[in-house]
Amino acid sequence: MTDTEVPARTGLRTSTVFRRAWDVFLANFPLYFAIGLLVALPWTLLELSFDAAEIARTWNFTADFLGAAALACFAQFVSGTLGYAVTILTAFSHLCGERRSIGETLVRAARGFLPLAGVAVLITLGVLVGTILLVVPGIMLAVRWAVACPACIVEGAGPIASLRRSAALTDGERWVLFELFLLFLVGGAIAGGLGTFLLGLAGGRPGAVIGSLLVQGIVGGYGYCLSWPIMN
């Protein structure tokens, strides 16, 4: 672990987390928005190419679509992992009053890619298994490990140590975190649906897909900023 360690905080409030995340988001809006767009882009290109919604509805899964979908998922995982690392490091530098170039941030994010990817895989598998076991265990693990990825990037912890660190940081605050994530998911779904609907009226299916991409850029970028206020 590096010398940087985030101290546990008490008295977490949903409104405070949303407000502080919004302040961080606005401070570097172009970067966070661009990251949100980059992460959402692979699946958006897939939808524009294959009309994924219609394929899912009719269960007409061709070999070409499955191959493209696998490639899109891989690209989204890589871009999402790197994007998350860049977002957290940028927020950390901003809140600490430091100035770090985008090049320096990218280098540090790249160095932490494999540990962070390991954390993401462990969380995904744990939550998936927990969800299969009557859903509730999956939700409990998701909340328990809510800040494992930031701990990995900022503190330089390994995958298992990051999960343990997150458990310590979220202890006593998990109901608040559950409320926070529920509100964010519902709000993001409403915003995404509204943006898709309005631009769909103007531009048909391409307009709806592009509208969804733009909303995901904002919602995704802001969502990445939520982790840091939870940690301190």
Sequence and secondary structure as in RCSB ss.txt:
>XXXX:A:sequence
MTDTEVPARTGLRTSTVFRRAWDVFLANFPLYFAIGLLVALPWTLLELSFDAAEIARTWNFTADFLGAAALACFA
QFVSGTLGYAVTILTAFSHLCGERRSIGETLVRAARGFLPLAGVAVLITLGVLVGTILLVVPGIMLAVRWAVACP
ACIVEGAGPIASLRRSAALTDGERWVLFELFLLFLVGGAIAGGLGTFLLGLAGGRPGAVIGSLLVQGIVGGYGYC
LSWPIMN
>XXXX:A:secstr
  S          HHHHHHHHHHHHHHTHHHHHHHHHHHHHHHHHHHHHH HHHHHHHT   HHHHHHHHHHHHH
HHHHHHHHHHHHHHHHHHHHTT    HHHHHHHHHHTHHHHHHHHHHHHHHHHHHHHTTSHHHHHHHHHTTTHHH
HHHHH   HHHHHHHHHHHHTT HHHHHHHHHHHHHHHHHHHHHHHHHHHHHHHHHHHHHHHHHHHHHHHHHHHH
THHHHH 
